[in-house]
Amino acid sequence: MQIEHDDVFFFLSGSIYELSGSEVCLSTGDLLKIIGLELLSVSCEEIETGASFELPTGYSGEPLNNSKKKFGPPSESYCNLHRVNTGRELDAWKWSWNKYLFTIEFLYLHTVRKNVVKFPSSLEVEVQDVTEQFQDLVFITPLSMTEVASQPMESFPTMAEILESPEGNTFFNCSWFEELQRGRRLVLHSYGTTTMILASTPKGRKGKQYFIISESYGGRMRRRAREFGSVYELHLASSQSPGLKVSVTRHCEAVEEEGMPALSVGEQLEVLGMALMDGLKDSSGAAQKIESLICKQTMELDDEDEEDEEDDSKEISLPLFMAGHFVEKLSDNKKYKLTDLASSSLPLDIKVMTRDKELEKDPLMGLPALKLEETFTETTVLTSLPNKPDWCFELPVRWLQMSLCFTSDHLPWSSNESPELHVETVTEVTEKFYYEYHKLISKIEEPPPRPPKRKPASSEVPKKSPKSESKLSNLSNSLRTDFNSLNHSLNHFVQNADALRNETPLCVAWSIPSCYYYYISQ
């Protein structure tokens, strides 16, 4: 059989073979297209003597091994063996020139399924030539999102078709995700790395909402005072925002034996740092060391008092296990861009005051509060729908398991006028995305355990009097007798249920100290 470039074959029987240590499987029914040939080796045998040796694939007819003999067809003195690739009788493995017999081995390059596969000319397979029937056949190459983002930038913008939709994906809760259906055409504009901020709302009647926000988001926002429910939360926040200042919003009584000072509403605390403080003493008399937050404590003063009163602040230590209610003290009322806040220490609580005018609908506008949790980067593919090519959204490569292929469809705009692109900078994600992200990226820190309370000495443990023990024993025996009686009565009632079914509705009650059980039969 003659094999040429662009020939198409249909496998009649499958074959499995190994090439360079990798197993390759050709299945019955596969279509393959020859896209190239590689010359593997050429061995030369002198017919008269039977001597044989291999020629280099780049041999051009020059003498070998100090021999005066040259090899070439009768019609020409020299021959470059690579020229064999352009011949038509490519399956004529034995090639006889003059007194020499040449054995040539080829490696076919063909496309089947997704990848380019190679197989040697010595492979025994049964195929049918279907080139004439499939003249217009186009072999597509399925691409994952990761592979799309590794194509040459010159390939964009381009049209693409979804071959496999991201079914079962529960990471996104946005309008563009619903458009990612099999057979849907997309416009792929470019790909790149996008800086994003993970954000969440406080838990409300509809539950929490989660968003990933592109750093190019154009809305304006104000910082919102954060609330803290423990000293440990203050410690975490202060490690990211040095010099954190808070106000106490609920009274807290002192517990001297555990090192917990009293706090009053309105007191101001400025976090200074961490220290190990002496706590309760153990049985040996040694004091336990407790991790504590060192704070500067002051009372909130009126404007008139600030002129008269001297600085009466003092340092106090708050054990990390201590509960409390605090609210952050903010000193400005400025409107910020997202890029300004993302460059500072996160997390931050904010409220969007001005919507992003580039968005048709800004989902962040109107939310009572939003916590900016952390910044991360994602490889994204800038995409739009053909009917709205200028309204784009960013597909996060890592979170979408789908395949598509490039097509030769024309772009939905004239060749001389590229549209002005508007990018969807806010994507609502699900709770599953939020927790999967934290599994991959961060570790959730747990607060330190509360130290054990002091155990009273054995002499301090109150003993029960014989009289109270006697009363408890009598009560236990009485309850046991009543429950045995109840069980006997229930068994008797069940045995006679058929006889009572057609009688007047019956009400049965058993009296037990402090409780009653009723059973009503209809």
TAMOMO-V964182 format. One record per residue. RES is the residue in three letters. OMEGA is omega in degrees with one decimal (none if undefined). Layout:
((RES OMEGA) (RES OMEGA))
This chain:
((MET 175.6) (GLN -179.6) (ILE -179.0) (GLU 175.2) (HIS 178.7) (ASP 173.2) (ASP 179.4) (VAL -178.2) (PHE 178.8) (PHE -178.8) (PHE 176.5) (LEU 176.8) (SER -176.6) (GLY 179.3) (SER 175.6) (ILE 179.5) (TYR -178.2) (GLU 179.7) (LEU 179.8) (SER 176.6) (GLY -179.6) (SER 179.4) (GLU 179.7) (VAL -177.9) (CYS 174.1) (LEU -173.8) (SER 175.4) (THR -179.5) (GLY 178.3) (ASP 170.2) (LEU 177.1) (LEU 179.8) (LYS 179.3) (ILE -178.7) (ILE 179.2) (GLY 179.7) (LEU 174.8) (GLU 177.5) (LEU -178.4) (LEU -176.4) (SER 175.4) (VAL 175.7) (SER -175.1) (CYS 178.8) (GLU 176.6) (GLU -171.1) (ILE -175.4) (GLU -174.1) (THR -177.6) (GLY 178.2) (ALA -178.2) (SER 174.8) (PHE -179.1) (GLU 174.8) (LEU 174.0) (PRO -176.3) (THR 177.7) (GLY -176.8) (TYR -176.4) (SER 176.4) (GLY 179.7) (GLU 179.4) (PRO 179.0) (LEU 175.0) (ASN 180.0) (ASN 178.1) (SER 178.3) (LYS -176.3) (LYS 174.9) (LYS -178.6) (PHE 177.5) (GLY 179.6) (PRO -177.4) (PRO -173.8) (SER 179.9) (GLU -174.2) (SER -176.4) (TYR 178.8) (CYS 173.3) (ASN -173.5) (LEU 179.1) (HIS -179.8) (ARG 178.8) (VAL -178.6) (ASN -175.5) (THR -178.5) (GLY -179.4) (ARG -178.1) (GLU -172.4) (LEU -180.0) (ASP 174.1) (ALA -169.0) (TRP -177.2) (LYS -170.3) (TRP -172.6) (SER 174.5) (TRP 179.0) (ASN -177.0) (LYS -174.2) (TYR 179.1) (LEU -179.5) (PHE 173.8) (THR -173.4) (ILE 177.1) (GLU -179.7) (PHE 171.2) (LEU -179.7) (TYR 172.7) (LEU -179.0) (HIS 175.8) (THR 174.6) (VAL -172.5) (ARG -170.8) (LYS -168.2) (ASN 169.6) (VAL -175.7) (VAL 178.1) (LYS 171.1) (PHE -174.5) (PRO -179.7) (SER -179.8) (SER -178.7) (LEU -179.4) (GLU 176.9) (VAL 177.8) (GLU -176.5) (VAL 175.4) (GLN 179.8) (ASP -179.0) (VAL -177.2) (THR -176.9) (GLU -178.0) (GLN -174.7) (PHE 179.5) (GLN -175.6) (ASP -178.1) (LEU 177.3) (VAL 177.9) (PHE 179.7) (ILE 178.1) (THR 177.5) (PRO -179.0) (LEU 170.0) (SER 179.0) (MET 177.7) (THR 179.3) (GLU 175.4) (VAL -177.4) (ALA 176.0) (SER 177.2) (GLN 176.9) (PRO -177.6) (MET 179.1) (GLU -179.3) (SER -176.0) (PHE -4.7) (PRO -179.2) (THR 174.7) (MET -180.0) (ALA 177.9) (GLU 178.7) (ILE 177.7) (LEU 177.0) (GLU -179.4) (SER -179.0) (PRO -179.2) (GLU -179.0) (GLY 178.3) (ASN -178.9) (THR -176.8) (PHE -170.9) (PHE 179.9) (ASN -174.7) (CYS -173.0) (SER -175.8) (TRP -179.5) (PHE 179.4) (GLU -178.9) (GLU -175.2) (LEU -179.5) (GLN -179.2) (ARG -179.4) (GLY -178.4) (ARG 175.0) (ARG 178.5) (LEU 170.6) (VAL 177.5) (LEU -174.7) (HIS -177.2) (SER 173.3) (TYR -179.3) (GLY 179.0) (THR -177.0) (THR 173.3) (THR -177.1) (MET 176.6) (ILE 174.7) (LEU -175.9) (ALA 178.5) (SER 177.8) (THR 172.5) (PRO 180.0) (LYS 179.7) (GLY -179.1) (ARG 179.8) (LYS -176.1) (GLY -179.7) (LYS 173.3) (GLN -177.0) (TYR -177.4) (PHE 162.5) (ILE -171.9) (ILE 176.8) (SER -177.8) (GLU 179.8) (SER 178.2) (TYR -171.5) (GLY 178.6) (GLY 177.0) (ARG -173.9) (MET 175.5) (ARG 173.6) (ARG -178.9) (ARG -177.6) (ALA 178.1) (ARG 176.6) (GLU -177.3) (PHE -177.4) (GLY 178.9) (SER 176.7) (VAL 178.3) (TYR 177.1) (GLU 175.1) (LEU -179.8) (HIS 179.4) (LEU -178.7) (ALA -177.2) (SER 177.8) (SER 177.9) (GLN 179.9) (SER -179.2) (PRO -179.6) (GLY -178.0) (LEU 177.5) (LYS -179.2) (VAL 173.5) (SER 176.7) (VAL -177.1) (THR 177.1) (ARG -179.7) (HIS 177.1) (CYS -178.7) (GLU -179.6) (ALA 171.9) (VAL -170.0) (GLU -176.5) (GLU 177.8) (GLU 176.3) (GLY -178.3) (MET -179.4) (PRO 176.3) (ALA 176.7) (LEU -178.7) (SER 178.8) (VAL 178.7) (GLY 178.3) (GLU -179.6) (GLN 178.4) (LEU 172.8) (GLU -176.3) (VAL -178.9) (LEU -178.5) (GLY -178.9) (MET 176.7) (ALA 173.5) (LEU -177.7) (MET 177.8) (ASP 178.7) (GLY -179.5) (LEU 176.6) (LYS 178.7) (ASP -175.3) (SER 179.4) (SER 179.7) (GLY 179.7) (ALA -177.9) (ALA 174.8) (GLN 177.3) (LYS -177.1) (ILE 175.0) (GLU -175.9) (SER 177.3) (LEU 179.1) (ILE -176.4) (CYS 171.9) (LYS -175.1) (GLN 176.0) (THR 175.2) (MET 176.9) (GLU -175.1) (LEU 173.2) (ASP 180.0) (ASP -178.9) (GLU -178.8) (ASP -178.3) (GLU -179.3) (GLU -173.9) (ASP -172.8) (GLU 173.0) (GLU -179.3) (ASP 179.7) (ASP -179.4) (SER 178.1) (LYS 178.0) (GLU 176.3) (ILE 177.3) (SER -179.7) (LEU 177.6) (PRO -177.4) (LEU -179.2) (PHE -174.4) (MET 174.5) (ALA 179.6) (GLY 179.0) (HIS -175.0) (PHE 174.6) (VAL -176.6) (GLU 176.2) (LYS 179.3) (LEU -174.8) (SER -178.2) (ASP 179.7) (ASN -173.0) (LYS 173.1) (LYS -174.8) (TYR 165.2) (LYS 179.8) (LEU -180.0) (THR 178.5) (ASP -177.9) (LEU -178.8) (ALA 179.8) (SER 178.0) (SER -177.4) (SER 176.3) (LEU 10.8) (PRO 175.7) (LEU 172.7) (ASP -177.5) (ILE 170.8) (LYS -179.8) (VAL -177.3) (MET -179.7) (THR -175.7) (ARG 174.2) (ASP -174.8) (LYS 177.8) (GLU -178.1) (LEU 174.5) (GLU 176.7) (LYS -178.4) (ASP -177.2) (PRO -179.3) (LEU -178.8) (MET 179.4) (GLY 176.3) (LEU -178.0) (PRO -179.9) (ALA -179.7) (LEU 177.4) (LYS 172.8) (LEU -169.0) (GLU 179.7) (GLU -179.1) (THR 176.2) (PHE 179.8) (THR 179.3) (GLU 168.7) (THR -175.8) (THR 174.6) (VAL -179.6) (LEU -168.3) (THR 172.3) (SER 176.3) (LEU -177.2) (PRO -178.9) (ASN 175.3) (LYS -171.6) (PRO -177.4) (ASP 178.7) (TRP -169.7) (CYS 172.3) (PHE -176.5) (GLU 179.3) (LEU 178.1) (PRO -172.5) (VAL -173.2) (ARG -171.4) (TRP -179.6) (LEU 176.4) (GLN -178.9) (MET 177.5) (SER 177.9) (LEU 178.6) (CYS 174.4) (PHE 178.1) (THR 179.6) (SER 178.9) (ASP 178.7) (HIS 175.8) (LEU -174.5) (PRO 171.8) (TRP -178.9) (SER -174.0) (SER -176.7) (ASN -174.7) (GLU 174.2) (SER -176.6) (PRO 172.5) (GLU -170.8) (LEU 172.2) (HIS -172.3) (VAL 174.8) (GLU -172.3) (THR -179.6) (VAL 177.3) (THR 176.2) (GLU 179.7) (VAL -175.9) (THR 177.0) (GLU 178.7) (LYS 176.9) (PHE -176.7) (TYR -176.7) (TYR 175.0) (GLU 177.1) (TYR -178.9) (HIS 175.1) (LYS -177.0) (LEU -168.0) (ILE -168.1) (SER 175.8) (LYS 179.6) (ILE -179.4) (GLU 178.1) (GLU 177.8) (PRO -179.5) (PRO -179.1) (PRO 176.5) (ARG -179.6) (PRO -178.1) (PRO 177.0) (LYS -178.5) (ARG 178.2) (LYS 179.2) (PRO 178.0) (ALA -176.6) (SER 179.4) (SER -178.0) (GLU -178.6) (VAL -179.0) (PRO 179.6) (LYS 179.0) (LYS 178.8) (SER 177.5) (PRO -178.2) (LYS -179.5) (SER 178.0) (GLU 179.7) (SER 179.2) (LYS -179.6) (LEU 179.9) (SER 179.5) (ASN 179.3) (LEU 180.0) (SER 179.5) (ASN 179.8) (SER 178.6) (LEU 179.8) (ARG 179.3) (THR -179.7) (ASP 180.0) (PHE 175.6) (ASN 178.3) (SER 178.3) (LEU -179.6) (ASN 179.1) (HIS -179.0) (SER 178.1) (LEU 178.2) (ASN 179.1) (HIS -178.7) (PHE -179.8) (VAL -179.5) (GLN -177.9) (ASN -176.1) (ALA -178.8) (ASP -178.6) (ALA -175.7) (LEU -170.9) (ARG -177.2) (ASN -179.5) (GLU 177.3) (THR 178.3) (PRO -172.0) (LEU 175.2) (CYS -178.3) (VAL 178.4) (ALA 173.2) (TRP -176.8) (SER 176.6) (ILE -179.5) (PRO 174.3) (SER 177.2) (CYS -179.7) (TYR 176.3) (TYR 179.6) (TYR 174.0) (TYR -179.3) (ILE 178.7) (SER 178.2) (GLN none))
